[in-house]
């Protein structure tokens, strides 16, 4: 049994070994960039990924539709199970050493003889964890009788056909000669479909059924639309394989006659195709075109069934979704809670751009009645919220009251979606997370590889350490190890889980060695997601936090490629943000010039910027940013940058540089420029005398991870390198000052590299951007020259 990594705990540094800790300075907040949006679609793949669905308009055709009125109904469902059948485990890879040895790894319990009661309980538990991805989304159809004309009813009571009568029908079919009437063929299909389910497989292998199917194909155009629909429904009951020639003929003929069918018939046929299941993009294109021409006349059940079909097809024309928005607003108040869940799931699965105002309206509709909503429907609404990135506070607060009591009876896939919704919305609710963590270890065997990865990501993203953290993480890491080979098909899930673990300082060596191996890196190139940045973040995090790691590592070429990619993005999207540009400009004034501050990425793999400042032991700023300062000052005065001039600069022969904007500027306390005295300054004084600084600059040395520059002058013992973070709301949990996992990981690693992290928190810095220059300078002076920073230096 493989052990599980557990790092020694230090206050708010998760689990980093004491030997690596180089600073104990408190950490407030952090600046950072975005993160790869986690995949939103369901695990089930679209049968035909390349199929495009377009709206079609037949020439000279006019749709007439007479809608029916439906009374308002609020059906309450008590369904609370949501999940998926456990997938088979892959053969576990050879056990390897982890970083470091585990403290409380899960041990296999001794085998006990199953009593009848215990066996019954295990069967009931397994049944509660099962999720029928084909049937569960159709629960809403049981709420209104009108759905019977729009969808296939698998629960319809039919008189069972005796086996002797079925044999007689098949015997008669084999003796058929010449053409048979569509009525006779339809009647044979209807009768045979009433055989007991256990006899369906044998029936499909009978020569008589092949003959019957061949006759239907030959006479396909002679059937009326209701007759052809009955044959299709019989195929659903019999479980005819999706690729059967009869279904090929049926699809072609339904496409041919679709514009002559009613909307109810079109929706019913589409529902049958879903039940078979068979991908029919051409037929759906016609259905969606038909629906787009009569959107405003859709009755409530037709609307919900159409959205269900759109969702199961995994895409729809954007113009159709736009037209349906107004119809949803029209019917939303009259929908049952299950129908609202079905609408949410259809919009989510369609991968369409859903207007925020519509998502907010749906959240407002269900928030007051969340307790009466089934867990399945509630999870569907959460999927839509996370897809739209909408933070609806009343619903989220109500979620914290409703969900925790349901957690023990909610199966593992439902738990995953609850946790993932919280992390996607950056919403930290300890009651919800603790309840999920407490229930998960006993359910972990039912996790798909995707589920395990999403749990690790969600808890790591929110930087939440549950009370049972060792059991929680040990069970998930071990389950991931058992399913390791499943990630060959979905490599993004393994990286998702490992990054979630890295956020909380856990690095299981066996899994990391596999994820960074050349073979697995090659598999990531075939993914539909761009995974290079995730590999980069994981690989560099291991280098910094696990010096004893001896497994696979990223190639220098990939690391260099990702570094350049991230820096190029930062140049366009991060370094130019007003709050950062303003901070750089003012810090140059506070410190004495551009050579004292550098805006760059100390850790490119953390995908966020830093303002680097060096201070000597006495608090004096140390110039180090040779390249930026020389280039910027020379551009300002219009001097050409020649080899001779650069040689003079590097030899220390350049003239002193006057400080710009001497009035209303702050300087380092206790620092006197050469040749003149200066009155001592106090924090927030906002005023200083002129300063003249003689620079003696040496060439910069190579830095760690191609990012941090070495100081231009040798730092005095006791000096400090500041990594100043200009944070924003996206670095914190929603409506809180709790850092997200990625940004806490970055600060942890900066400390390990010898930096002292200093934050300009958004709740302080953003309001100051509207204040006077003097106030901003005084604030920065107070932050940078805080004596506590020197005391916290390594």
N, C-alpha and C positions, 0 to 999 in steps of 0.2 A: 504494500500500500504506500503510495507516494505521500510524502509529508507536505505540509502547506506552509508557505512563507508567512512568518509573523515578525514584523520589525519591532524592536524595542520602542516603547512609547515615551515620547517627550512632550511636554505641554505644547499643544497645537502644532506640533511638527509631525504628527502621525507617528510613523515608525522608522526613524532614521537612526542608525547606530551612533553611539556617542563619539566614536573616533572620527566620524565625518562631520560632526557639528563644529562649526568654526565661529558661530555667532549666536548669542542668545538675545539679541535685540528684539523687542516686541514688534510684531507685524500688524499693521492696520489695514491696508488695502493695496490693491495692485492694478496696474494698467494692463490691458491685454486686448488681443484681437479676437476675431470670431472663431468658431469651431465648426468642423464639418457637420452639417445638418444630418442628424441620424435619419436612416431610411424610414419613410413613412408608410410604404405600401405593406400589405400583408405578406406573409411568407409564401403563400400560394402564388405561383407564377402565372402570368397571363399566357394562355395556351398558344397564342400567336402574337409574339411581341412586335413583329414588324407590321402588323395589320393596321391600316389607318381607317378611321371612321369619318366619313364626310356626309354632309347633308345633301340629299338628292331631291330634285324637283322635276316631276314628270311634266312634259309639255301638255298644255291644255287640260290639266286635271284640277278639279275643285273639290276640296274636302268638305263634306257636310257632317256636322256632329251635333247631337242633341244631348247636352249634359243632364245628369240627374242630380237632384238635391239630396243631401244626406244629413241626417240630424247629428247634432254634436254628441260625441260619445267619449268617455274617458275610461277606457278599459285599464284595469290595474293588473299587472302581471306579477306573480310572485317568483318568477324564475330568477335564480341567483347563481346558478352554476355557469362558469365560462372557462374554457380551457381547450386543450388539445390532447389527443391521444399520445401517450408517451412514445417517442421514437426509439428505435433500436439503438443500443450503444455500440460504438465502434470498438474494435479490439484495442485495448489500452496499449500505449507505447511503453517502452521499457522505462522503469522508474529511474529518475535521476535526482541528483542533489538539488536542493532548493536554497534560496538565499534569504535568511540563514535557516537553520533547522527549526522546525515547528515546535511550538509549545503544547498546543492542545489539538493536534491533528485528530480527525475522526477515526476511530477504530471500528472494524467490522464487529457488529454484535454477534455473540454466539448464537448458533442456530437453535431455535426452539421448536418443539413439536407443535404444530398448529392444532388448536382446538377448533371444533365446529363453529363456536362463537367468534373466535379470532379470524377464521377463514371467511366467515360471513362479513365481518367488519372490513376486512381487506378488499373484498369484492365490492362492497358498497363504496368504499373510499375510491377505488379505481374507477367505478362508474361515475362518481361525482367529478372526477378529473377529466372525463372524456368530453371532447368538444367536436361536434359534427359541423364542419365548416360549410357544408352544403345545406343543412337543415336549420341550424340555429339562427341564421340571418332571416329566416322566413317566419319567425314566430309571429310577427305583426299580422300575417295573413289570417290568423285565427280570430282576430278581433272583430271582423265585420263579415257578414254574409256576402257582401258585394264582391269580395275577392274570389269567390268560387268561379266566377266567369272570367277572371283575369289570370288565374294561375292553376297549376296542376296540384291537385289535392291527394297527397299520398295516404291520407287517413280516410279517404272515401270508402264507405262500407260496400263491398261487392260480394255477391253470392259466389262461393267457391265452386269452380268447375270440377266435377269428378274426373278422375284420371281416365276412366273408360271412355267418357265422352270426348276427351282430348285426343285419345288414340283413334277414335272413329273419325274425328275431324281431319287429322293428319292423313289417315288412310284414304279418305275421300279426296283430299287435295292431291295426293300422288296419282290418283286415277283421272285427274282433270285432263281434258283434252280441249284444245282450242282456247279461245278467250273466255274468261269468266267476268261476270258483271262486277262493277265496283261495289255494289251493295253486298254481294256474297263475300268478296274479299274482306271488306270492312267487318262484316259480322264474324268471320273466322278469327281475325285479329282480336276483336273484342272478347270473344269467348276464351281464346287461348290465354289471354292476359290475366284471366281470373284463376289460373292454376295456382296452387300453393307456391310460395316463393322458393321453397327448397327444390322444386321441380323445374325451375326456369332454366337453369344451365343445361339440363338434359334436353329440354324442349328446343333450345337454340341449336343443338347439335343434330337434331333430327333432319333427315332429308326432306320430309314433308314441309318443315318450316322454310327451308331454302326454296322449295318450289313455290310456296305461298308468297315469299318475299319477291321472287322473280316475277310472279304474276302481277304483284302490286307495282313493281317498277315498270313493267310493260304497259300497264293501264294507268300510269300516274296522272296523265292529263285528263283522264276521263272521270276522276274523282271530283266530287264537289268539295268546297273548302271545309265544311263540317266533317265530311267523311275522312278527308286527309288528316284533319286534326285528331280524329278518333284513332286513326292508325298510329299517329305520332305518340299519343298518350299511351296506347298499348305498348309501344316500344319502350316507353319510360318504365311502365310497370314490369315489363319482362327483363329490363336491364340489358337491352340490345347494345353491343359495343359501339362506341361513338364513331368508329370508322366503317361501320357496316354499309354495304352498297345501297341498301334500302334508304338509309338516312342521307346518303349522298343525293339520291334522287329526290327525296323529300325536300331537302334544303334548296336544291335548284328550282323546284316547282313552287315552293313558298316565295322565293325571291321573285319569280315570274309573275305570280298573282297577288303580290303584297299590296299593290296600290288599289286593288279591288276589294281588299279585306277591311273589316272594321278595326278600330283601335283595340277593342276588347280581344278580337281574334289575334291581332299582331302581338299583343302583350302575352296572351296565353301561349302562343307558339314559342315566343322568346323564353318564357318560363320553362317550357318543356326542354328546349335546347340546354338550358342551364342544368336541369335535373339529370340529363343523360350521362355525363356532361359533354357538350360538343361546342367548340369554338365556331361561331358563325358571324364573322365580321361583316360580310356583305349583307346579310340579312339585317344585322343591327344598324347598319348605315341607312337602310331603307326605313326601318322603324323610327330611327331618330329624325330622319327627314320628315316623315309623316307626322310625328309628334310636334315638331317645330312649327308646322303649318297650322296646328290647332291647339297650341299651348294654352291660350286663355280659356279654352272650353274644357280643360281637363277637370274631371271630378276628383275629389280627394283620394279615393282608392286608386284611381288611374295614375295620379301624380306619384303616390308612394310606390306603387308597383313599377312605374317607369324609372324612378330613381334607384330602386333595387336592381333593376336590369342594368342600368348605367354602371352602378358600382360593381356588379359581378362581371361586367365586360371590361372593367378596369380603365375605360376611357370613354370620352364623349366629345362631340364637337363643342368648342367653347361657346359658339353662338347659341347652342341649345341650352347650355347651363345658364347663360345670361338670361334667356327668355324664361327659364323655369324659376328664376329668383322671385319674380313678382308673383307667380302662382303659389310658391311656398309661403310668402308673406300672407297671401289671401287665405290659405287654408290652415296655417300653423296653429291657431288657437283652437280649431276644431279637431286637431289630431290627438289621438291617444298618445300616452307616453312611449309606448312601443313603436308607434309610427314615427314619432320624433326621433327615436333611436335609429330607425331604419333610414330616415332621411339623412341623418348625420353620417351613417355608415356609407350610404350611396355617394354622398358628396366627397367623403374622405377617400374612398376607393377610386373615384373617377379621376383623381390626380388633376383636377381642374382648379383654376384660380377662383376660390370662393370669396366673395366680397366680405370684408370684415363686419360690416353692418348686419349682414344676414347671420353670420356666426354668432354675433352678439345677441341678436334677436332670439336665436334658438336657445342660447344660454339663459336669457331672461325668461324664456317660456318654461324651462324645466327647473330652474333654481328653487322656486318656492315649493315644488313638489318632488324634490329629489328623494325624499324618504320613501315615497310611494313608487318610485321607478325601479324596475328590475335592474340588477347589477349589469346584465348584458347590455341593455339599452343605455345605461349610464356610461359604461365603458365606451360605447360608440360615440357619445357626445364628447367624451374626453379625447378621443382620437381626433375629432374634428377641431377641437380647441387647440390641440398641440400642432396640428397641421397648419392652422391659420396663425399660430403663435399669438393667440389671444388670451390675455389674462383677465378673466372675469371674476373679480374678487368675491362677490356674493356667492357664486357657485362654488368657488374653491373653499371658502369658509364652511359652507354647508357640507361639502365633501368631507371635511375633517370630522364632522359629526356623524355622517351617515355611513362612511366606508369602514372605519375600524371595527364595529361590531359584526360586519359581514365578512371580514377577512377569513375567519376560520372555515366558512362554508363556500368561499370563492376559490375556484381552482386556479392552477398556477399561471395559466395564460392571462386570466383576468387580473391577477396580482401584478404580472409584468406590465400590463397596460396602465394600471393605476400608477405604479412607480415611474414608468416612462413618461406619463403625462406630467407628473410633478417635476421631474428633472427637465423635461423639454420647456416647461413654462418657468423654470427656475423657482418653483414654489416649494418652500420648505415647510412641511407640516410634520412635526416629530411624532404625533399620535399615529398618523397614517403610516409613516415609514417604520416605526417601531412595530406596529401590528403586522406589516408585511414581513419584516425580518423575523419576527417570532414564528410566523406560520411557515416560512419557506423551507427550513431544513427538513421537515417531515414530508414535504411535497417535491423536493428537488429531483427525485427520480423521474417525475413526470415532465421535467423541463426539456424542451427542445434546445438545441445548441444556441439558437437565437435567443430564447428566453433567458438562459444563463448569462449570456453576454449583456443583454439589456438590463438585467438586475445589477450586474457589476458596474455598468456604466452609470445607471441612475443613482446608485448610492455614492459612487465616486464623484459624480458631477456635483451633487449636493454636499459632498464632504461630510456625510453622515456616518457616524460610527455607532451602530445599534448596541443595546445592552448585551446582546448575544453575539458580538462581532466575530469572535473566534469560530464559533460554530457556524455562523452565517457564511463567513468567507471560506472556511475550510470545506464546507459542503459544496459550495459553488465551484471552487477551484478544482476539487476532486472530480466533480461532475464534468467540468470542462475538459479535464485530462482524459476522462473515459471517452468523450465524444470528439477527441482531437481530430480524427480523420474526417469527420463531417464538415470541418471548416475548409477542407480543400475545395468544396463546392461554393461555400459562402465565406471567403476569407475576410470580408469586412466585419463579420461577427466576432471573429477571434480578436482582431485588433480593437474592436469596440470594447470587449471585455478586459483586455490587457491594459488599455488606456484607463479604464475605470479603476482598475487595481493600482495603476501607477499614481493616480491622483491621491490615493490614500496611502501611498508608500509601500505597496506590496508588489514584489517582483518574483513570481514563481519561475525558477530557472528553466525547468523543462519546457514550459509553454513559451517562454521568451526565446529560448534556443530554437524552437520550431518556427516561431513567427518570424525570426530574423534570418532563417536559413535561406540559402539561394533558391531552393526549390519552391518554398512558400512565397518568397518575394516575386518569383516568376508567375505564380498563380494570381497574385494581386494585380498583375498587369492585365489579366483577362477579365477583371471585375468591371461591372458597369459603373463603379464608383472610382474616384481618384483617391487612391490609398497611399500614395507616396508620402504625403505630409504626415499621415498617421504613423507610418513606419519610421519616419524621421524623428517624430516626437518620442516614440517609444525607444528607438535605438539610442538617442542622445541622453534620454533620461536614465537609461541603464548605465551608460558610461559615467555619468556624474554620481549616481546614487549607489551603484554596486561596483566598486573598484575591484572586488574579488571575482567578478563574473568572468568565466572562461569559455562561454559558449559562442554561438554565431553572432556576427556583427554586420551592420550594414556596410556595403562597399563604399569606399571614399567617393566614387563617381556619383552614387545616388545621393549621398550626403551633400556633396557640392551642388548637385542639380537642385535639390530641395532648398538649400540655403539661398541660392540665387533666385529661385522662384518666390520664396517667402519675402526676401528683401525687395524684390521688384514690386510685389504687392504692397509692401509697407510704404515704399516711396510714393505710390499713387493714392493709397487709402488711409494710412495711419499717420505718417510724419506730417501730413498737411492739415491735420485736424486743428481747428482754431485754438482749442484749449492747450494743445501741445506746442504749437507755434508760439503762442503767447508766453508759455512757460519758458521756452528756450530763450526767447528774446530778453525776458526780464531777468533770467538767471545770468545771462551774459553781463547784464548791467550790474547785478548784485556782486558777481564774482570778479569782474574786471575785464571781461572780453570773451570772445568765442573759444579761445584756447583753454578755458576752464570748464567747459561743459560740452558734452557730445550727445546728440540725439541719434540713437541707433538701437539696434537689437543686440543686447548682450547675449541673449539666448534665442537664436532664431527659431529653434524648434518649439518655443513657447508662443510664437506667433504674436508677440506684442512688443511695444517699444519701451525704451528706457532713456532716462536722462542721466548720464554718468557724470559724477563729480568726484574729484579727489581732494581730500583735506589732509594736511600734515598733522602731527601730534598736537601742535599748539592751535589748531583750528584754522591755519592759514590755507587758502586754496592753492592747489598745486597745478600748474599748467601742464597739460598732457595732450590736448587735441591739436597736434601740430598741423595735420593736413587740412582740416576744415578751417582753422583759424587763419592760416597763411593764405589759402585760396580765397576766403571770404574777404579779408582785409585788402588784398591786392585788387580784387574785383571792385571793391568800393571806391578805391582811389584811381582806378584805371591804369594800373601798372601791369605790364606784361610779365608773366611768370617764366623767366629764363633759367637755364641751367646754372648760370653764374649767380643769379639772385638766390636760387634754392640752396646753392653751396654756402652762401653767406648766412642764410637763415639757419642751416643745419649746424654751422660752426659757431653760432651764437653771436653773429656780427650785426644782427638787425637792430634798428633803432627802437627805442621804446614806443609803445602804442598808447595814445591818450585814451582814457576811458570816455565813452560816449554818455552824454546826459548826466553829468556829474551831479547836477541839482536833483534833489528828491531821490537819491539812490542810497542804498545801504551797502556796507562792506563788512568784512569779517571782523568780529570783535577781537581787539588786542593785536591787530595787524597794522603795522606802520610801514607805508611805502618808503623806498629809499630816498633819502635826502630831505624829508620833511616829517614833521610830527602830525599826528591826527588825534582829534578828540575821541575818547572812547564812545562807542555807540551802544545803545540798549535795544533790545528787541522791539520792533514796531516803532522805532524812532523815526524811520523813514528819511533820514537826511545824513549826508556825509560830505567831507571835503574832497577836493580833487585828489586823484591818485595817479602816480606814474610808476610803471612797473618795467623793470629791465628783465627781458626774457633770455634764458639760456636753454635752448631746445636741442634735444638729441633725437635721432631717428627713432620712431616707434618700433617696438619689438613685436614678434608674433603673439597672438592672443589665443586663449582657449576657445575651441569650437569656432574659430574664424570670426569671433564676435568682439569680446572685450579687448580694448587696446591697453597695452602696458603703459604705465605712467611715463611721461617724458622725462621727469626728473626722479631719481631714486626716492621712494617714499621713506620718510623717517619712521623709525620704529614707533608703533602706536598710531600711525596714520590710519585713515579710513577711506575706502572706496564706497561712495554712495551710489545706489541704484534707485533713482527717483522715479516713482510710478505715478503717472497722471491717470487716475482711475475714472471709470464711468459706471453707470447703473448696470450695464451688462456683465460686469465682473462680480456681481453680488446676487444673492438670492432675492427674490421679489419682495420689495418693501422691507428690506432688512440690510444690516451691515455684516452679513455672513458671506465671506468669500466663497466663490464656486471652486470646485476641485482643481480645474486647470490653473487658475491663478494662485491658488495656494501651493500647488506643485512648483510653479515658477519661483515663488518667493523662497520656498524651501531650498531649491537648487541654487539660487543666488547666494544664500547664506553659506551653503556648502562650498561655494567658489570664493568665499571671502568678502562678499559684499554686505554692506548694511543697507537694508531696504528702508526707504523713506517714501511715504505716500503723500501725494496731494489729493486727498479724497474729494470725490465729486461734490459731496454735500458742503464742502468748504470752498473748493476752488471755483466751481462753476458760478456761484453767486458773486465771487470776487471779480470775475471777468467783466462785470458791469460797473465795478467801482473805479476809483481813481487809480492812476499809476502809482502814486505814493503808497496807497494802501496795499496794492499788490506787491510792491517791492518790500515793504515792511513785513508782510506775511511770509514771503520767500526767505527773507533774511532770518526771520525767527525760526523757520523750519530747518534751514540748512545749517545754521550755526548753533543749533541746540547742543549744549555740552553733553547731553545724554547720548548723542550719537557717537562721540569719541569714547565714552565709557563702554559702549557696546561693541566697539571695534574688536576684531580678532587679535 
